Structure formats: structure tokens, C-alpha cells
Amino acid sequence: MKFKKLFEPTRIRGVLIKNRIAVAPMNTATLCEYDGTLTQRVVNYYLEFAKGGAGLIITTVFKVENEIERLGVLGSMWPLVSNKSSRILHELVSYVHSCGSKIFAQLSPGLGRYASEAMIDAGYKTVSSSSLPAPFKPSVMTRELTAEEIERMVEAFGHAATIVATAEADGVEVHGHEGLLLDQFTTAIWNRRTDEYGGDLKGRLRFSVEILEAIKDAVGKDFPVTYRYGLKHFIKGPWSDIGPWASTLGRESYLEAGRDIPEGLEMAKLLEKAGYDGLHVDSGCVESLYWAHPPMYQPHGCNVDLAAEVKKVVKIPVVVAGRLDIPEVAERVLEEGKADIIAIGRGLLADPFWPKKVQGGKIEDIRPCIGCQDACLGPENVPLSCSVNPSRGRERLYPFQPVTKPKRILIAGGGLAGMEVARVATLRGHKVTLYEKNEKLGGHLIEAQVPDFKQDLRRLLAWYTVQLKKLKVEINLKTEVTPKLVREENPDVVIIATGSTPIIPDIPGINKPIVATCCDLLLGKKKIGDKVVVAGGGLVGCEAALWLAEQGKNVTVVEMLPEVITGIHQSNRSMLLDLLAEKKVQIMTNTKILEVTDEGIIILDRGSNRKSITCDTVALAIGLKPETALYGSLVSEISELYAIGDCKEPRKIHHAIWDAFAVGYII
């Protein structure tokens, strides 16, 4: 078998795990009741991982205690371990065990100082290791927890572990990661205490050690307890962005703060000595979000070298997380002895059957995570799901029911939306014919996948190509759908997925030879000069700017609005901004392009000054406009007509897939 190490059994303390693939914890609070009570929806969600073959499931983070903050709102953030949830937790564990998998419940004392502004306004009383400004509302100071309150939280861990063990779960993982409350105690920049819970590293770890002791006292020494933490925080200045208190550290701007690797390794040794049965190695925190929640710009296996350092200093099992959903990468980590267990989060969210597909040699059938973080880390009031797999989190709502009366469906457009609706409709039993006017499928995905940092989009396009081929969908390339063709085919259903085209602004000189759309540049249709101005600072424009800068181009982004790259997850945005800064891409906001000349552009800057910028190429990334002509010509004569994807409204990959999935499901 090609991936032998991944499927070797392993142990954490006395628990035998059938393979070395773990489901990394992801927040399922939005699948729970508002008060944090578990639901059948949560059971269905986790059951997919067990059915898919993962050896170990590490649950969402559970809050163990809810009294100190006296909140009515915390349930909307995390589920709560309580007697109320014990029965459904037992049901979940039973299902997981029936599939041959093991399950650990992750436990935490809470957010601490990282309450959102909305939560604070709703009455959340922020607490922490020390009195510090709340990052999302600096005018509010957190309250330092008393030693008595810490003792009550420690007791709460013992009570929560008892509930978990009574439900026959296999172990507990203590959440000491991401800069949340427990991490605030273990880290010097947040812990200024002078009592037994502060001072040196041993003192700062006292809370974590007492939690372990409380759990072991409650459920027995042989009950496995692991600890998840970031080996390195990767916090960078300027210090004013980290908090007003940071200047008291006496460091210069742009130096790193938080835990560094030497301290992280010392922490690993102390945790092992205290009796923890395994370490789950991650990185980052809220201030360095793109390490804690790595976006598509992070390399696959971004934390592997950190885990390898931990492996050198401890004997207990080391679990590593961080974009490990490429099978070859995961296998190599184990072969090289850099970790003992591979934890995959969003990769298994996109395809919970990843383990079985890898073991069965069906790598081409793995639906890839694209690192967009739009559905898995979206708004708090939107249930957890996946942009490329809308059925996740909705297992009961979206079963693929075979149709009793198959219909003949004509799809106009082979972009992302067209491919997804063809896939879903065919799976349900309809007869689908897909038309694409170009010579290949993919739509805007074809140019979007060009940069190396967008390699996951290449995997997504390859996945769709394979799936449509296996489903034997009839595909007609280089064929544009017209009203005449529709009338001749006379289908039962017509789905318009004709996509969108770049907006060309009405600016003097816009037709000059130095002007090209970013789409054309990515496709190699126009030569790129050495000095480029990208008109438009949205996601497309800034990713194109990074791609150009990586080729050694001198790049300037011009944006009319006050900010660039809005409307995407903060971790994606912050990393893209850092990459642009690293490549010395100049960003000009509140700036309007007045004219294109033979030598460049004329702008009106934020001070209402008229200036010239010389360049060889002007790359347009103003936006996209929907192609609605075909839909408009058919709307009055086709009884069952749908418009999906960009031709309805140009938006993200997430929206195109979800739109198409829904239409394919309801037909």
C-alpha cells in the first residue's frame, strides 16, 4: 500500500487507534442549540468522519464552566459540557465506536480576553490571567481571575471529564491554544501575575497542570489526556497593534512577541513531566490568525517542522495539524518521524471520506479544501459547513434522494456552477447535457488557478473533471448555447450558468495597448511589462498583484475605496496583505484613475491631487459583470429555467457552488 504509515495503528496511553489520521477540532457551536446543548445535527456531522475512516475524532472545543462570566450569550460561541448534553454525547460516542473510530472531547475554560465587541456589548464580562485591554474593544479592561475562581474552573474540568467518560468517550484534549484563556495563563505577555499562577514558565503552567490532575483524579490515571498548544505564536508588531500595554515590555517595534520555539519546547517537556499523554502541536493565536487558521497562502504542512522539534524532546505521542490534507505530504511526515498522528480539519470537512479514499487508492476522488475559510469560519450565526461541500453540517437536510421521474436537463456553461449542478443533478438520476462555448471546462477557475499559491484550485478543477467523467455526463465543448439550440433540444429544464466577464471602466484611454484585464494576463493572452499598475484592490486584484510581484514586476495597486481586500476571512486577508508588503507591492487607497496614457495613468489621490504614475501595463481588476443575455432571451418561454453562479451575481467560489448545489438538489 502506497500510504502505509498513515494506516498503521497507534496508541495514546492505553487507547488503540486504528490509524494515524485524526479529525482536528473545528467549532460546531453553530450546529448546537443557542445555549450550547448538543443536537442530532452535531451527531450526524461527526458520524460522517467516523464513516469516512478517521482513526481519532477530536471534537469541537467544549466550554467546561459557565458561572464566572455569568453569560447568557456564550452558548453561541462554544457548546457546553453539561448533564443536559450527556445523553446525546453518549449516542455520538456509540455511533463513532460502531465505525471503529475513537473520540476525544476537547475542553477549555473559555475565551478570556478575546470576547468580540458584540459579546462585550451584550454583557460578556471579560476575564483573563491579568488585567489587560480586550483586543476587540480596547477601552474595556479584562478582570484578573482570582485564585479561588481558577480553583473552581479546575474543578469544572474534573466534572466535565466525568461527563465525557460516563458517555464512554475515549479521552480528553485540553485546549491551551490560540491565545485563549488557558494560553493567556501560559504566556508571559498576557500573564503578569505575581501569585502561584504567574512568574516563570512553571508557574504559568500551574493552571494547565492542575487541570490535568483534576481530570485524572475524576476519571482515573489511565484515561488519556492530551494538550493542544501553539509551539510558537508568531505575533509581530507594531506593538500598538497588539495592545496599549505592549509598550511596557520595552521592546522595539516589529519584534516578535509571545511564545518562541525554545520556550515552547521547554513547555512540552514540563507538560510531559506533569503527566499529559500526548501533545497536539499547532501555532499562532488571535494576533497571528493566519498561523492559527492557515489560509490557502500557507504551504501544506506549515506546522510540521515545529512538531518535529517537539518530537525531539518528548516521548509521548505528538499530533500535528496544519494543512495536511495532501496524502503524500501527510505520509512523508510520518515516514520522517516528525509526528505520530496527522490531524486534518478542513480537509476532512471538505471530504470526510479522505481516509477511505486514500487507503483505497482513489486519490483523484478526494474533494479538496481550497483554504477559502468562507463557510467553515464564516459569520457566527451561519451553521458550520464547507464552501466546496455544502452538505457538511447539513447531513440530515441534504441527502441525495434519487428522483422518481428523471428529467432532461440542459446546462449552458461549464464553469464552476455549471459543473456542480451537472454533478448533483446526475447523481440524483437526471439526464444532463452540459454545453461550454470554450475548449475546456472551468470558467474563471482556469485563470484563478494559475498562481502557485492557488494550487488548491487546480486540485478542485481536476476533481470536477474526474467526477463528471465518472458520472458520464454528456459534455459538449466549443458549443455556445443559443435560444435556437434550446428549442431544438426541447429539454425539461434549462440551467443558465454563462458566468461573467470583466468590467471595463469608462475611462479615457482605456483601450490603449498597455491595458489588459487580469484574466487575460493570467491566461497569457497579453505580454506583461516590468512596471504594472493593478486597477482594483479587491481579492482578484491583490492576488494578481502578488502573482506579478513574484515574477519580479514592480507593482502598484490603485483602489478607490479606503481599504483593499474586504469581504474575506481575516486570516486570509492579513496573510495576503503581509505577502504583498513582503514583495514591496505599493497600495494606494482612496485613489481614482482619471485617465490612461501611453506612459501610464493619471490619478486623483486621497488629497485630491492630480498625479501621473508611469507603467508598462495597466491590469484591470475592477470587477465582473453577469452574462445575462441568454437567460433574458429564454425567461418568457421556458417554464423551468434557472440562473446560477456568476450569471446571476458575480461572487465567490463559495456562492457559485452553493447556488448550483441547491438547484441540483431541488430539481
C-alpha positions in Angstrom: 0.0 0.0 0.0 1.4 3.4 -1.0 0.4 5.2 2.2 1.4 2.5 4.7 2.4 4.8 7.6 -1.0 6.6 7.6 -2.8 3.4 8.3 -0.6 1.9 10.9 -2.4 1.5 14.3 -1.1 3.7 17.2 -1.8 4.3 20.8 -2.4 7.3 23.1 -1.8 5.9 26.5 -4.0 2.7 26.6 -6.3 3.7 23.7 -5.6 1.8 20.5 -6.3 3.9 17.4 -6.8 2.1 14.1 -4.8 4.5 12.0 -2.8 7.7 12.4 -5.4 10.1 11.0 -7.2 12.4 13.4 -10.0 14.9 12.8 -8.7 18.2 14.1 -11.2 20.1 16.2 -13.5 22.6 14.5 -16.1 24.7 16.2 -19.5 23.2 15.9 -21.3 25.7 18.1 -23.5 26.9 15.2 -24.8 23.3 14.9 -25.8 23.3 18.6 -28.7 24.9 20.4 -28.1 28.5 21.4 -27.3 27.5 25.0 -24.6 25.2 23.8 -26.6 22.0 24.0 -25.6 19.3 21.6 -28.1 18.3 18.8 -28.8 15.5 16.4 -27.3 17.7 13.8 -24.0 17.5 15.6 -24.2 13.7 15.8 -24.8 13.5 12.1 -21.9 15.8 11.4 -19.4 13.8 13.4 -20.7 10.5 12.2 -19.5 11.3 8.7 -15.9 11.4 9.9 -16.3 8.0 11.6 -17.9 6.5 8.5 -15.1 8.1 6.4 -12.4 6.1 8.3 -10.7 8.6 10.6 -9.0 6.8 13.4 -9.5 9.5 16.0 -12.1 12.3 16.2 -11.2 15.3 18.3 -14.4 17.2 19.0 -15.1 20.9 18.9 -13.9 22.8 22.0 -16.4 22.4 24.8 -16.7 25.1 27.5 -16.4 23.4 30.9 -17.7 26.2 33.1 -20.2 29.0 32.6 -20.6 30.6 36.1 -17.8 33.0 36.4 -18.7 35.2 33.4 -22.4 34.8 34.1 -23.2 34.8 30.4 -26.4 34.3 28.5 -24.5 34.6 25.2 -21.6 32.3 25.5 -23.5 29.3 24.2 -23.5 31.0 20.8 -19.7 30.7 20.7 -19.0 27.2 22.1 -21.0 24.2 23.2 -21.1 23.5 26.9 -20.3 20.2 28.6 -23.3 19.6 30.8 -25.6 16.9 32.1 -28.1 18.2 29.6 -25.9 17.1 26.7 -24.7 13.8 28.2 -27.3 11.5 26.6 -26.7 12.8 23.0 -23.0 12.8 23.7 -23.3 9.1 24.6 -25.2 8.5 21.4 -22.5 10.2 19.4 -19.8 8.1 21.0 -21.7 4.9 20.4 -22.0 5.7 16.7 -18.3 6.6 16.4 -17.3 3.4 18.1 -19.5 1.3 15.9 -17.4 2.6 12.9 -14.2 1.6 14.6 -13.1 5.1 15.5 -12.1 6.7 18.8 -13.2 10.1 20.1 -11.6 12.7 22.4 -13.6 15.6 23.7 -11.7 18.9 23.7 -12.2 21.0 26.8 -11.5 24.7 27.6 -12.1 27.2 30.3 -13.1 29.9 27.8 -12.2 32.8 25.6 -10.8 35.1 28.2 -9.9 38.5 26.8 -10.8 37.6 23.2 -14.5 38.2 23.5 -15.8 40.0 20.4 -17.1 43.6 20.7 -20.6 42.3 20.2 -20.3 39.9 23.1 -18.9 42.6 25.4 -21.8 44.9 24.4 -24.2 42.0 25.2 -22.8 41.7 28.7 -19.8 39.4 28.4 -17.6 40.1 31.4 -14.1 39.6 30.1 -11.6 37.8 32.3 -8.0 36.8 31.9 -4.8 35.8 33.6 -4.2 39.5 34.2 -5.9 42.8 33.7 -5.3 43.8 30.1 -7.3 45.6 27.3 -9.8 43.5 25.5 -8.3 43.2 21.9 -11.6 43.7 20.1 -12.7 46.6 22.4 -9.5 48.1 24.0 -11.5 50.6 26.1 -12.6 47.6 28.2 -10.1 46.1 30.6 -10.3 42.4 31.4 -10.6 41.4 35.0 -7.9 39.2 36.5 -9.2 35.9 37.7 -8.8 35.2 41.4 -7.0 32.1 42.7 -10.4 30.9 44.0 -12.0 31.3 40.6 -9.2 29.4 39.0 -9.7 26.6 41.5 -13.4 26.5 40.6 -12.5 26.2 36.9 -10.1 23.4 37.7 -12.9 21.6 39.5 -15.2 22.2 36.5 -12.7 20.3 34.3 -12.9 17.3 36.6 -16.8 17.5 36.4 -16.7 17.8 32.6 -14.3 14.9 32.2 -16.6 12.8 34.3 -19.5 13.5 31.9 -17.2 12.7 28.9 -16.0 9.5 30.5 -19.5 8.4 31.5 -20.5 8.9 27.9 -17.8 6.4 27.1 -15.6 8.8 25.1 -12.0 7.6 24.8 -10.1 10.7 26.1 -9.9 14.4 26.6 -7.9 17.1 24.9 -7.2 20.3 26.9 -7.3 23.4 24.7 -4.3 25.6 25.5 -4.1 27.1 22.1 -4.8 30.2 20.0 -4.2 32.8 22.8 -7.5 31.9 24.5 -7.8 31.8 28.3 -5.6 28.9 29.1 -2.9 30.2 26.7 -3.2 33.6 28.3 -2.0 32.0 31.5 0.9 30.2 29.9 2.3 33.2 28.0 4.3 36.0 29.6 3.0 38.9 27.5 -0.5 38.1 28.9 0.3 36.7 32.3 1.6 39.4 34.7 0.5 37.7 37.8 2.8 37.6 40.9 1.0 34.7 42.7 1.5 30.9 42.1 -0.2 31.1 38.7 2.3 33.6 37.3 6.0 34.3 37.2 8.3 31.7 35.4 7.1 29.2 32.9 6.5 26.6 35.6 4.2 29.0 37.5 2.4 30.0 34.3 1.7 26.3 33.6 0.3 25.7 37.0 -3.3 26.1 35.8 -2.7 23.6 33.0 -1.1 21.1 35.4 -3.9 21.4 37.9 -6.5 20.8 35.2 -4.7 17.5 34.3 -4.6 16.5 37.9 -8.3 17.2 38.3 -9.2 15.2 35.3 -7.1 12.2 36.3 -8.5 12.4 39.9 -12.0 12.4 38.5 -11.8 9.6 35.9 -8.7 7.7 36.6 -5.0 7.8 35.8 -5.4 5.6 32.7 -7.9 8.0 31.0 -5.9 9.7 28.2 -5.5 13.5 28.4 -3.6 15.4 25.6 -2.8 19.1 25.4 -3.1 21.3 22.3 -0.9 24.4 22.1 0.9 26.6 19.7 4.7 25.9 19.8 5.2 29.5 18.5 2.8 32.4 18.5 4.3 34.3 15.5 3.0 37.6 16.9 4.6 40.6 15.2 4.5 44.3 15.8 4.0 47.2 15.6 3.3 46.9 19.3 0.4 49.4 19.1 -1.5 46.8 17.0 -1.0 44.2 19.8 -2.3 46.4 22.6 -1.5 49.6 24.5 0.1 47.6 27.3 2.7 46.1 25.0 5.0 49.2 25.2 5.7 48.3 28.8 7.8 45.3 27.6 10.4 47.8 26.5 10.9 46.2 23.0 11.4 47.8 19.7 8.7 47.8 17.0 8.2 44.9 14.7 9.9 42.4 17.0 8.2 39.1 17.7 6.2 38.5 20.8 4.5 35.7 22.6 5.9 32.2 22.8 9.0 31.4 20.9 10.3 27.9 20.0 12.7 27.4 22.9 10.0 28.2 25.4 7.5 26.1 23.5 9.9 23.1 23.7 10.5 23.7 27.4 6.7 23.8 27.8 6.5 20.4 26.0 8.9 18.8 28.5 7.1 20.2 31.5 3.7 19.1 30.2 5.1 15.6 29.6 6.6 15.5 33.1 3.3 16.6 34.6 1.6 13.5 33.1 0.0 14.6 29.9 -0.4 11.6 27.5 0.1 13.4 24.2 0.8 16.9 22.7 -1.2 18.4 19.8 1.2 20.9 18.1 -0.1 23.9 16.3 0.9 27.5 16.1 -0.3 31.1 16.2 -3.0 32.9 18.1 -5.7 35.6 17.5 -3.0 38.2 16.9 -1.4 35.9 14.3 -4.5 34.4 12.9 -3.2 33.0 9.7 -1.0 30.6 11.7 -3.9 29.5 13.9 -6.2 29.2 10.9 -3.9 28.8 7.9 -5.4 30.0 4.6 -4.6 28.9 1.0 -1.5 31.0 1.0 0.1 28.9 3.7 2.1 25.9 2.5 0.7 22.4 3.1 2.2 21.1 6.3 3.0 24.5 7.6 3.5 23.3 11.2 5.4 20.1 10.5 8.9 21.4 11.3 7.5 22.7 14.7 6.1 19.3 15.5 9.4 17.7 14.6 11.2 19.9 17.2 8.7 18.7 19.8 9.3 15.1 18.8 13.0 15.5 19.7 12.3 16.4 23.3 9.4 14.2 24.4 8.5 10.5 24.3 4.7 10.9 24.4 2.8 10.9 21.0 2.9 14.1 19.0 -0.1 15.1 16.9 0.4 17.8 14.3 -2.2 20.0 12.5 -1.9 22.5 9.6 -3.0 21.9 6.1 -2.0 18.2 5.9 -4.8 17.1 3.5 -2.4 16.2 0.6 -1.8 12.4 1.2 1.8 12.5 0.0 2.6 15.3 2.5 0.9 13.5 5.4 2.6 10.2 4.7 6.0 11.8 4.4 5.6 13.5 7.8 5.1 10.1 9.4 7.8 8.4 7.4 10.3 11.0 8.5 9.2 10.7 12.1 8.2 14.3 12.5 4.9 13.4 14.2 3.0 10.4 15.3 -0.5 11.4 14.2 -1.8 13.6 11.4 -4.6 15.9 12.4 -6.7 17.2 9.5 -9.5 19.7 10.0 -10.9 21.5 6.9 -9.5 18.8 4.6 -11.8 16.3 6.2 -14.6 18.8 6.4 -14.4 19.1 2.6 -14.2 15.3 2.2 -14.8 13.2 5.4 -14.1 10.1 3.4 -10.5 11.2 2.8 -9.1 8.3 4.8 -11.0 5.6 2.9 -10.2 7.1 -0.4 -6.5 7.3 0.4 -6.5 3.7 1.7 -8.4 2.6 -1.4 -6.1 4.3 -3.8 -8.8 6.7 -5.0 -6.8 9.9 -4.6 -8.5 11.6 -7.6 -11.8 11.3 -5.8 -10.8 13.4 -2.8 -12.7 16.7 -2.8 -10.0 19.3 -1.9 -10.2 22.0 0.7 -9.3 25.3 -1.1 -8.4 27.2 2.1 -11.0 30.0 1.5 -12.5 29.8 5.0 -15.8 31.2 3.9 -18.1 28.5 5.2 -16.1 26.9 7.9 -15.1 30.1 9.6 -17.9 32.3 8.4 -20.3 34.5 10.4 -21.2 33.2 13.9 -24.9 33.0 13.1 -24.3 30.8 10.0 -24.1 27.0 10.6 -20.7 25.4 10.1 -20.2 24.0 6.6 -17.8 23.9 3.7 -17.6 26.0 0.5 -16.8 23.0 -1.7 -19.1 20.6 0.1 -22.4 22.2 1.0 -23.8 19.0 2.6 -21.4 19.3 5.5 -23.3 20.3 8.7 -26.5 19.6 6.8 -26.3 15.8 6.6 -29.9 15.4 7.5 -31.1 18.3 5.4 -29.4 17.4 2.2 -29.4 13.7 1.5 -29.2 12.9 -2.2 -32.6 11.3 -2.8 -32.9 9.6 -6.2 -35.6 11.2 -8.4 -38.7 9.1 -9.3 -39.2 11.0 -12.6 -35.8 11.8 -14.3 -35.8 15.0 -16.3 -33.7 16.0 -19.3 -31.6 19.0 -18.2 -29.6 21.3 -20.5 -26.9 23.3 -18.8 -25.4 26.3 -20.6 -21.9 27.0 -19.2 -19.2 24.7 -17.9 -17.7 26.9 -15.2 -17.8 26.1 -11.5 -21.6 26.5 -11.1 -22.3 24.5 -14.3 -20.1 21.6 -13.3 -21.5 21.4 -9.8 -25.2 21.4 -10.8 -24.3 18.8 -13.5 -22.7 16.6 -10.9 -25.6 16.9 -8.3 -28.4 16.5 -10.9 -26.7 13.5 -12.4 -26.2 11.8 -9.0 -29.9 12.2 -8.4 -30.7 10.4 -11.6 -31.5 13.2 -14.1 -30.2 13.1 -17.7 -27.8 16.0 -18.1 -26.3 17.6 -21.1 -23.6 20.3 -20.5 -22.6 22.8 -23.1 -19.5 25.0 -22.8 -18.5 27.5 -25.5 -14.8 27.3 -24.8 -12.5 24.4 -25.4 -12.3 23.4 -21.8 -14.3 23.3 -18.6 -13.6 25.6 -15.7 -14.7 29.2 -16.4 -12.9 31.7 -14.3 -11.3 28.8 -12.4 -8.9 28.4 -15.3 -7.2 31.7 -14.8 -7.7 31.7 -11.0 -5.6 28.5 -10.6 -2.6 29.9 -12.4 -0.6 31.4 -9.4 1.3 28.7 -7.5 -0.3 29.9 -4.3 -3.7 28.9 -5.8 -2.7 25.3 -6.4 -5.7 24.0 -4.4 -7.9 25.5 -7.2 -6.1 23.2 -9.6 -7.0 20.3 -7.4 -10.6 21.4 -7.3 -10.9 21.7 -11.1 -9.2 18.3 -11.5 -11.7 16.9 -9.1 -14.7 18.2 -11.0 -13.2 17.0 -14.3 -12.8 13.5 -12.9 -16.2 13.4 -11.3 -18.1 14.4 -14.4 -16.2 11.9 -16.4 -17.0 9.1 -14.0 -20.7 10.1 -14.0 -20.6 10.0 -17.8 -22.2 13.5 -18.1 -22.6 14.4 -21.7 -20.3 17.4 -22.3 -20.2 19.4 -25.5 -17.2 21.8 -25.7 -16.8 24.6 -28.1 -20.6 24.9 -28.4 -22.4 28.1 -27.4 -26.0 27.7 -26.3 -28.4 29.8 -28.2 -32.2 30.1 -28.0 -32.4 28.1 -31.2 -30.3 25.3 -29.7 -32.6 25.2 -26.7 -35.7 25.0 -28.8 -34.2 22.2 -30.9 -33.2 20.2 -27.8 -36.5 20.9 -26.0 -35.3 19.9 -22.5 -37.4 19.7 -19.4 -35.1 22.0 -17.5 -32.7 24.7 -18.7 -30.0 26.0 -16.3 -28.1 29.1 -17.3 -24.5 29.2 -16.0 -23.0 31.5 -18.5 -20.8 33.2 -16.0 -19.4 36.7 -16.1 -16.9 39.0 -17.9 -14.6 41.6 -16.6 -15.9 45.1 -16.2 -14.1 47.7 -18.5 -14.4 51.1 -16.9 -15.4 54.2 -18.9 -12.0 56.0 -18.6 -10.2 58.0 -21.3 -7.5 55.9 -22.8 -8.9 52.6 -21.5 -8.5 50.9 -25.0 -4.8 51.7 -25.2 -2.4 48.7 -25.8 -0.9 48.9 -22.3 -4.3 48.0 -20.8 -5.4 44.3 -20.2 -7.7 42.6 -17.8 -6.1 40.5 -15.0 -7.9 37.5 -16.6 -6.1 37.9 -19.9 -2.8 38.4 -18.1 -3.2 35.2 -16.1 -4.1 33.3 -19.2 -1.0 34.6 -21.0 -3.0 36.4 -23.7 -1.1 39.7 -23.3 2.6 40.5 -22.6 3.3 41.9 -19.2 5.6 44.9 -18.7 8.1 45.4 -15.9 6.1 48.1 -14.2 2.4 47.3 -13.6 -0.5 49.2 -12.1 -3.4 47.0 -11.0 -6.6 48.9 -11.1 -8.8 47.5 -8.3 -7.8 46.3 -4.8 -10.3 43.5 -4.3 -9.3 39.9 -3.9 -8.7 39.4 -7.6 -6.6 42.5 -8.0 -4.5 41.8 -4.9 -3.9 38.2 -5.8 -2.9 39.2 -9.3 -0.6 41.8 -7.8 1.1 39.2 -5.7 1.5 36.9 -8.7 3.0 39.7 -10.7 5.3 40.7 -7.9 6.5 37.1 -7.5 7.7 37.4 -11.2 9.8 40.4 -10.3 7.4 43.0 -11.5 7.2 46.4 -9.9 3.5 46.5 -8.9 1.2 49.2 -7.6 -2.4 48.6 -6.6 -4.8 51.5 -7.0 -8.2 51.3 -5.2 -10.9 53.9 -4.9 -12.2 52.7 -1.6 -10.5 53.2 1.8 -9.4 49.6 2.2 -8.4 46.7 0.0 -9.4 43.0 0.1 -12.6 43.4 2.0 -15.2 40.6 2.4 -12.9 37.7 3.0 -11.9 35.9 6.3 -9.5 38.0 8.3 -6.7 35.3 8.3 -6.8 35.2 4.5 -6.8 39.0 4.3 -4.0 39.5 6.8 -1.7 37.0 5.2 -2.3 38.3 1.7 -1.5 41.9 2.9 1.7 40.6 4.6 2.7 38.8 1.4 2.1 42.0 -0.6 4.2 44.0 1.8 6.9 41.4 1.7 7.0 41.7 -2.1 7.0 45.5 -1.8 3.7 46.0 -3.6 2.6 49.6 -3.2 -1.1 50.0 -2.3 -2.8 53.3 -2.9 -6.3 53.6 -1.4 -8.9 56.4 -1.8 -7.3 56.9 -5.2 -9.2 57.3 -8.5 -7.8 56.6 -12.0 -8.7 59.5 -14.2 -7.0 58.6 -17.5 -4.8 56.0 -19.2 -1.9 57.5 -21.3 0.8 55.9 -23.4 3.2 56.2 -20.5 0.9 55.1 -17.6 -2.1 56.5 -15.7 -3.2 59.8 -14.2 -4.8 59.6 -10.8 -6.6 61.7 -8.2 -5.1 60.8 -4.9 -6.6 60.9 -1.4 -5.6 64.5 -1.1 -7.4 65.4 -4.3 -4.0 65.9 -6.0 -3.7 65.0 -9.7 -0.6 62.9 -10.3 1.0 60.7 -13.0 2.2 57.1 -12.5 4.3 55.6 -15.2 3.9 52.0 -16.1 4.1 49.5 -18.9 0.9 47.6 -18.1 -2.4 48.5 -16.6 -4.1 45.4 -15.2 -7.9 45.8 -14.8 -9.5 44.1 -11.7 -12.5 46.4 -11.4 -14.9 43.5 -11.0 -17.1 41.3 -13.1 -20.5 41.7 -14.8 -23.0 38.9 -15.2 -23.7 37.4 -18.7 -27.5 37.6 -18.7 -28.4 37.7 -22.4 -29.2 34.0 -22.8 -31.3 34.0 -19.6 -33.2 37.1 -20.7 -34.0 35.6 -24.1 -35.5 32.5 -22.6 -37.2 33.6 -19.4 -40.6 34.2 -21.1 -40.7 30.8 -22.9 -39.0 28.2 -20.6 -41.2 27.1 -17.7 -38.4 25.6 -15.6 -35.5 28.0 -16.1 -32.7 28.7 -13.5 -29.8 31.1 -13.5 -26.9 30.1 -11.2 -23.4 31.3 -10.4 -21.9 34.5 -11.8 -24.6 35.0 -14.4 -26.9 35.6 -11.6 -24.5 37.7 -9.5 -20.7 37.5 -9.6 -19.5 36.4 -6.2 -17.1 33.9 -4.6 -16.4 30.3 -5.3 -18.5 29.5 -2.2 -21.6 31.2 -3.6 -21.2 29.6 -7.1 -21.0 26.0 -5.6 -23.8 26.5 -3.1 -26.1 28.1 -5.6 -25.6 25.2 -8.0 -25.8 22.6 -5.3 -29.2 23.9 -4.2 -30.6 24.0 -7.7 -29.3 20.5 -8.4 -30.9 19.3 -5.2 -34.4 20.8 -5.7 -35.0 19.9 -9.4 
